[in-house]
Amino acid sequence: MKQLNRNKWGSRSLITIAAVALALSAGCSSVAKNGKDASSTPAVDNAKPKEKVTIKVWANTRHDIEIRESLIKKFNETNPDNIQIDYKVYSDNYDEQLKLALNAGKLPDIAYNISADLANADYPLDLNPLITPEIRKRFDKSALTAPPTSKNGELDRVFENVTNLKLVYNKDLFKASGLDPEKPPTTWQEMQQYAKQITASGGGKKFGLGLPIKQTVFWRYYVIYPAAVSGDIYGREGWNAVTGKFDFSPFAKYVKWWIDVNKEGSVFPGVGNYDNDMIRAQFSEGNIGMLSAATWDIGVFNDQFPAKIDWAVADFPTWGGKVLGGPAYETASGFSINKKTEHLKEAQKVWEFFISDEMFVTLAKKGLGSFTNLAAQEKSIQPADRKGSEGFVINGKSMNYPMAPRLDYSIVNPPLKVGSIDVKKSGVVNDVMTELFIKGKELPEIEKGLQELGDAFNKLTAANVEAKTVDLNKYLQPNFKPMK
């Protein structure tokens, strides 16, 4: 009987427990139906913040660090993905730092202005798939064009910086010499006359022109690129992308022009003994009427050698009075993504931040460069307190000329010669022009020397093609026009 009672109690207990469980189950179901959480666990998961991801970014430009760091701080504080940018600038030993990181397997997630060594080490991600129609609308075409040297047409950076070449002139000296300060020369013949007039009025202290060929590279800025508006170049460094040949003969008349104005005494004395810093300092002091200048000279004439004069920026004059080519500019630099980054999604968002309109417009407003970003090219945003900024902005006429083949000069050994000069480096172009200038050659001799230079470069190119170090097809643009 006692055993029977225990069984009855056990049965009742089980029934009671089952009823309670059923009630609880119904209650939970009711809560769920009323739109409330059935369990606290999902709520905890949803509220959990995303884990912080740090993206390391390395660069080598210090002049814009204040602006970039302020925008990075804002990004770190406001981006919804809990991404933190760790931004480091190596201004002195950048390439060495990248090499050390490469050897240690500790390269950053994003790097600015990477070298050919890093590109060849398979560091950069191909950005072509990331270039959306929206990004394409925001940049000049040149920013998104992979150079001929790229591997399989891969784009390893958005080429953001513009180097624009222009004529700068001293409006005060123009006025003092009886010239209209609002009318820079429009032809080389007119520029020669202006230089004479400025020198004649200068009392032996002020001169029409300067020519800093102690650094021979400056023939690029005083002959090759100025010749562009006259329709005399179809590629960089004497390369003709239409014919597929090097041709330096169009530059003969410009070298002769410099010989003539120097003989006339219109060039600041001591040509060949002073460098670009010295001649820019003389311009800022008010002792030179006209110089060739590049985008970076905005900083030189505002900060390094603050100009004590009223100066302005103009296009280079033409040879025959008619514009036959667009003013030349070059693009360079940009941020590359490490294809082996552990945080590709976050690195892409950081890369998008660095190529944002906000980034470039903010830099442009401070006069910290000229950019391929279209929003940053608006003249209205160029800073009034950074003289010259507006003049160096590229416009619809500006032209990014085709690149010349990257030649291996060691392919031909012993090296070819132009006169007594060995053709064993790209700078030989400037060396030949310097020799012709210093010796004061007449036009036929200059033409002969530059013809020999072109012949040597074409032989060297053929040797590179045969050795398969150059794919010439990458450098040909048979339909290229120097004017848009």
C-alpha positions in Angstrom: 0.0 0.0 0.0 2.8 2.3 0.9 4.5 1.4 -2.4 1.3 2.3 -4.3 1.1 5.7 -2.6 4.7 6.5 -3.6 3.9 5.7 -7.2 0.9 7.9 -7.1 3.0 10.7 -5.7 5.6 10.2 -8.3 3.1 10.3 -11.1 1.5 13.5 -9.7 5.0 15.1 -9.4 5.8 14.4 -13.0 2.5 15.7 -14.2 3.0 18.9 -12.2 6.5 19.4 -13.6 5.3 18.8 -17.1 2.5 21.3 -16.7 4.9 24.0 -15.4 7.3 23.4 -18.3 4.4 23.6 -20.7 3.3 26.9 -19.2 6.8 28.3 -19.3 7.1 27.2 -22.9 3.8 28.9 -23.8 4.9 32.0 -22.0 8.1 32.2 -24.0 6.2 31.6 -27.2 3.8 34.4 -26.3 6.6 36.8 -25.7 8.2 35.9 -29.1 4.8 36.5 -30.8 4.6 39.9 -29.2 7.8 40.9 -30.9 10.0 40.7 -27.8 13.3 38.8 -27.5 12.8 35.1 -26.8 16.3 34.9 -25.3 18.7 37.4 -23.9 21.7 35.8 -25.7 21.1 37.2 -29.2 20.6 40.7 -27.7 24.0 40.5 -26.1 25.6 39.4 -29.4 23.9 42.2 -31.4 25.1 44.8 -29.0 28.7 43.6 -29.0 30.9 46.2 -30.7 33.1 45.1 -33.7 36.6 44.2 -32.8 39.1 47.0 -33.5 41.2 46.5 -36.6 44.4 48.4 -37.1 45.5 49.2 -40.6 49.2 50.2 -40.9 49.9 52.9 -43.5 53.4 54.1 -44.4 54.3 57.2 -46.4 57.3 59.4 -47.2 55.9 62.9 -47.5 56.2 65.2 -44.5 54.9 68.5 -46.0 51.3 67.4 -45.7 51.5 65.4 -42.5 49.5 67.9 -40.4 46.5 67.8 -42.7 46.6 64.0 -43.3 46.9 63.3 -39.5 43.9 65.6 -38.7 41.7 63.8 -41.2 43.0 60.4 -40.0 42.1 61.4 -36.4 38.5 62.2 -37.6 38.3 58.9 -39.5 39.5 56.9 -36.5 36.9 58.5 -34.3 33.9 58.4 -36.6 34.2 55.3 -38.9 31.5 52.7 -38.1 33.7 49.7 -38.7 36.1 50.3 -35.7 39.1 50.7 -38.0 42.1 52.5 -36.6 44.7 53.9 -39.0 48.3 53.7 -37.7 50.0 56.3 -40.0 53.8 56.6 -40.1 56.0 58.9 -42.2 59.6 58.0 -43.1 60.9 61.1 -44.8 64.6 60.3 -44.9 65.0 56.5 -45.2 61.7 55.4 -46.6 62.9 52.9 -49.2 65.3 51.4 -46.7 62.5 50.9 -44.2 60.4 49.2 -46.8 63.2 46.9 -47.7 63.8 46.0 -44.1 60.0 45.3 -43.7 60.0 43.2 -46.8 62.9 41.0 -45.6 61.2 40.7 -42.2 57.8 39.9 -43.6 56.3 42.9 -41.9 55.2 45.2 -44.7 52.4 47.6 -43.9 48.8 47.1 -45.1 49.1 50.2 -47.3 52.2 52.0 -48.6 52.6 55.3 -50.4 54.8 55.8 -53.4 56.2 52.3 -53.5 59.5 51.6 -55.4 60.0 49.3 -58.3 61.6 46.8 -55.9 58.4 46.5 -53.9 56.3 46.2 -57.0 58.5 43.4 -58.3 58.3 41.7 -54.9 54.6 41.2 -55.6 53.5 43.6 -52.9 50.7 45.6 -54.5 47.2 44.5 -55.0 45.8 45.1 -58.5 43.4 48.0 -57.9 41.6 47.7 -61.3 38.7 45.7 -59.8 38.3 48.3 -57.1 37.9 51.3 -59.5 34.2 51.8 -59.5 32.4 54.1 -62.0 32.0 56.6 -59.1 35.8 56.7 -58.6 36.4 57.0 -62.3 34.2 60.1 -62.4 36.2 61.8 -59.7 39.7 61.6 -61.3 41.5 62.6 -64.4 41.9 59.7 -66.7 45.7 59.8 -66.3 45.3 58.9 -62.6 43.7 55.5 -63.4 45.9 54.4 -66.3 48.4 51.7 -65.6 51.8 52.7 -67.0 53.6 50.6 -69.6 55.9 49.3 -67.0 53.1 47.7 -65.0 52.8 43.9 -64.9 49.9 42.6 -67.1 48.2 46.1 -67.0 47.8 46.0 -63.3 47.1 49.3 -61.5 49.1 49.4 -58.3 48.0 52.9 -57.2 45.8 55.8 -58.1 48.3 58.3 -59.4 47.3 61.3 -57.4 50.0 64.0 -57.7 50.5 66.3 -60.6 53.7 67.9 -61.6 52.8 70.8 -63.9 55.5 72.8 -65.8 55.0 76.5 -66.4 56.7 79.8 -67.0 56.9 82.1 -63.9 57.6 85.8 -64.4 58.4 88.9 -62.3 55.6 91.4 -62.9 57.6 94.1 -61.1 60.5 93.7 -63.5 58.1 93.7 -66.5 56.6 97.0 -65.3 60.0 98.6 -64.6 61.3 97.6 -68.0 58.3 99.1 -69.9 56.6 95.7 -70.4 52.9 95.0 -69.7 52.9 92.9 -66.5 49.6 91.3 -67.5 51.0 90.1 -70.9 53.7 87.4 -70.6 55.5 86.4 -73.8 53.5 84.3 -76.3 56.4 83.3 -78.6 60.0 82.4 -77.9 61.0 85.3 -80.2 59.0 87.6 -78.0 60.5 86.1 -74.8 64.0 86.8 -76.3 63.0 90.4 -76.8 61.5 90.7 -73.3 64.7 89.2 -71.8 66.8 91.8 -73.6 64.6 94.6 -72.4 64.6 93.5 -68.8 68.4 93.1 -68.8 69.0 96.5 -70.5 66.9 98.1 -67.7 68.6 96.1 -64.9 71.8 98.0 -64.5 73.9 94.9 -64.6 72.0 93.5 -61.5 68.9 92.2 -63.0 68.5 89.8 -66.0 65.8 88.5 -68.2 66.3 84.8 -67.7 68.0 82.1 -65.6 69.3 78.6 -66.7 70.2 76.3 -63.8 72.1 73.6 -65.8 74.7 72.8 -63.2 72.0 70.1 -62.6 71.8 69.0 -66.2 68.3 67.5 -65.7 66.9 70.9 -66.0 67.1 70.8 -69.8 63.9 68.8 -69.4 62.3 71.9 -67.8 63.9 74.5 -70.1 63.7 72.8 -73.5 61.8 69.4 -73.6 58.6 70.2 -71.8 58.4 73.8 -72.9 58.5 72.5 -76.5 55.2 70.7 -75.9 52.9 73.7 -76.6 54.5 74.1 -80.0 53.6 70.5 -80.9 57.2 69.4 -80.8 56.8 66.4 -78.5 54.9 63.1 -78.9 56.1 61.5 -75.8 58.4 62.0 -72.8 62.2 62.3 -73.0 62.4 62.5 -76.8 60.3 59.4 -77.3 57.8 59.6 -80.2 54.9 57.2 -79.3 53.4 57.5 -82.8 56.5 56.5 -84.8 58.0 54.2 -82.1 61.3 56.0 -82.3 63.4 58.4 -80.3 63.7 61.8 -82.0 65.6 64.7 -80.4 65.9 66.8 -83.5 62.9 69.1 -82.7 64.8 70.4 -79.7 67.7 71.8 -81.8 66.2 75.2 -82.3 65.5 75.6 -78.6 69.1 74.7 -77.6 70.3 77.3 -80.2 67.9 79.9 -78.7 69.5 79.4 -75.3 72.9 79.8 -76.8 71.8 83.1 -78.5 70.2 84.7 -75.4 73.2 83.7 -73.3 75.5 85.4 -75.8 73.3 88.5 -75.7 73.9 88.7 -72.0 70.2 88.1 -71.1 70.8 85.1 -68.9 71.9 85.5 -65.3 75.7 85.2 -65.3 77.5 82.0 -64.4 75.4 79.5 -66.3 76.7 76.0 -65.5 77.9 77.1 -62.1 74.6 77.6 -60.3 71.9 75.1 -59.4 68.2 75.5 -59.3 68.0 76.6 -55.6 70.4 79.5 -56.3 68.5 80.7 -59.4 65.1 80.4 -57.6 66.5 82.4 -54.7 67.6 85.1 -57.2 64.1 85.1 -58.8 62.5 85.6 -55.3 64.9 88.5 -54.7 63.7 90.2 -57.8 66.8 89.8 -60.0 65.5 87.5 -62.7 62.6 88.2 -65.1 61.5 84.7 -66.2 62.1 81.1 -65.2 60.7 77.6 -65.9 59.0 76.2 -62.8 57.2 73.1 -61.6 54.3 72.6 -59.2 56.6 72.2 -56.2 57.8 75.7 -56.7 54.6 77.0 -55.2 56.2 76.0 -51.9 59.6 77.3 -52.9 58.4 80.8 -53.7 56.0 80.9 -50.7 58.1 79.2 -48.0 61.7 78.2 -48.9 62.6 81.4 -50.7 59.6 83.7 -50.0 59.3 86.0 -53.0 59.8 89.7 -52.4 58.1 90.5 -55.7 54.8 90.3 -57.5 55.0 87.2 -59.7 52.7 85.3 -61.9 52.3 82.0 -63.7 51.8 81.5 -67.5 51.9 78.8 -70.1 55.2 78.5 -72.0 55.3 80.5 -75.2 55.1 78.8 -78.6 57.7 78.7 -81.3 55.7 79.9 -84.2 52.8 81.8 -82.5 50.3 79.0 -82.6 49.5 76.5 -79.9 49.9 73.0 -81.3 50.2 70.9 -78.2 48.8 70.8 -74.6 50.9 72.0 -71.7 52.8 69.0 -70.3 52.3 67.5 -66.9 53.2 64.2 -65.2 51.4 62.1 -62.6 53.1 60.3 -59.8 52.7 58.7 -56.4 49.7 57.1 -54.7 48.7 54.5 -52.1 49.1 50.8 -52.8 47.3 48.0 -50.9 49.4 45.0 -49.7 47.9 42.0 -51.5 48.9 39.9 -48.5 47.2 42.0 -45.9 45.2 40.1 -43.3 42.5 42.7 -43.3 41.7 43.3 -47.0 38.2 44.6 -46.5 39.3 47.2 -43.9 42.4 48.1 -45.9 40.1 48.8 -48.9 38.0 51.2 -46.8 41.2 53.0 -45.6 42.4 53.2 -49.2 39.1 54.7 -50.3 39.4 57.2 -47.5 42.9 58.3 -48.7 41.5 58.8 -52.3 38.4 60.7 -51.1 37.4 64.1 -52.4 37.6 65.3 -48.8 41.3 64.4 -48.6 42.4 66.1 -51.8 40.2 69.2 -51.5 41.5 69.7 -47.9 45.1 69.4 -49.2 44.5 71.7 -52.2 42.9 74.4 -50.0 46.1 74.5 -48.0 48.2 74.7 -51.2 49.9 71.4 -50.5 49.9 70.1 -54.1 48.2 69.8 -57.4 46.1 66.7 -57.9 44.4 64.5 -60.4 41.3 64.5 -58.3 38.8 66.7 -60.2 37.2 68.3 -57.1 40.7 69.5 -56.0 41.3 71.1 -59.4 38.5 73.7 -58.9 40.1 77.1 -59.1 37.7 78.5 -56.5 39.3 76.4 -53.8 42.9 77.3 -54.4 44.2 79.3 -51.5 44.6 83.0 -52.0 47.5 83.1 -49.5 49.5 80.6 -51.5 50.5 82.6 -54.5 50.8 80.7 -57.7 48.5 77.8 -56.7 45.8 78.6 -59.2 48.3 78.8 -62.1 49.6 75.3 -61.6 46.2 73.6 -61.7 45.9 71.3 -64.7 43.0 72.0 -67.0 41.2 70.7 -70.1 44.2 71.6 -72.3 46.8 69.9 -70.2 48.4 66.8 -71.6 50.0 63.7 -69.9 52.5 62.7 -72.6 53.3 59.0 -73.3 56.1 57.4 -71.3 59.4 56.5 -73.0 60.6 52.9 -72.8 62.6 52.1 -69.7 65.9 50.9 -71.2 68.6 48.7 -69.8 71.8 50.6 -70.9 74.0 47.7 -70.0 72.6 45.6 -72.9 75.0 47.4 -75.3 78.6 47.0 -74.1 80.8 48.8 -74.8 78.3 51.7 -74.7 77.3 53.7 -77.8 78.7 57.2 -78.0 77.6 60.6 -79.0 80.8 62.5 -79.7 82.9 61.6 -76.6 79.9 61.0 -74.3 78.9 57.4 -73.5 75.2 56.5 -73.8 75.0 54.6 -70.6 72.2 56.4 -68.7 69.0 58.3 -69.4 70.7 61.5 -68.3 72.9 61.5 -71.3 70.2 63.5 -73.1 70.9 66.4 -70.8 74.7 65.9 -70.9 74.6 66.2 -74.7 72.5 69.3 -74.6 74.8 70.8 -72.0 77.9 70.2 -74.1 76.3 71.7 -77.2 75.3 74.7 -75.1 78.7 75.3 -73.4 80.5 75.0 -76.7 78.2 77.5 -78.3 77.5 75.3 -81.3 75.7 76.6 -84.5 72.4 75.1 -85.5 73.7 72.6 -88.1 76.1 71.1 -85.5 73.4 71.0 -82.8 71.1 69.2 -85.3 73.8 66.7 -86.1 74.5 66.1 -82.4 70.9 65.5 -81.5 70.4 63.3 -84.6 73.3 61.1 -83.4 71.7 61.0 -80.0 68.4 59.8 -81.5 70.2 57.1 -83.6 72.0 55.8 -80.5 68.8 55.6 -78.5 67.1 53.8 -81.3 69.9 51.2 -81.5 69.7 50.8 -77.8 66.0 50.3 -77.9 66.3 47.7 -80.7 68.9 45.8 -78.5 66.5 45.9 -75.6 63.6 44.6 -77.7 65.9 41.8 -79.0 66.9 40.9 -75.4 63.2 41.0 -74.4 63.8 43.6 -71.7 61.4 45.9 -73.4 58.0 45.2 -75.0 57.8 48.0 -77.5 54.1 47.5 -78.1 53.4 48.8 -74.6 54.9 52.2 -75.5 53.3 52.7 -78.9 50.3 55.0 -79.3 49.9 55.4 -83.1 46.8 57.6 -82.7 48.2 60.0 -80.1 47.5 63.7 -80.6 49.4 66.3 -78.6 46.2 68.4 -78.4 42.8 67.3 -77.0 
